[in-house]
Amino acid sequence: MCRTPEWWTRFLDLLETHKTLIVTFMGFGGCIYIYRDFSAYLRQNLVTQAQTVEILRNMDARLSKLEHNSK
């Protein structure tokens, strides 16, 4: 049979004793990643909405000008 290396056994013991702390830090890291990703998504969405509003305002101004000129 193969013997388990000493360092591997110590590593597994370390994981066992600190597993709640490790899981907590991984959870915080996941939350930070999701928050940053969602913030970037919202920022991009707001920029797109602002550009759309500007385009619609320009179109409305042009249509109003055309309607005013045709009367």
Secondary structure, 3 states (H helix, E strand, C coil): CCCCCHHHHHHHHHHHHCHHHHHHHHHHHHHHHHHHHHHHHHHHHHHHHHHHHHHHHHHHHHHHHHHHHHC
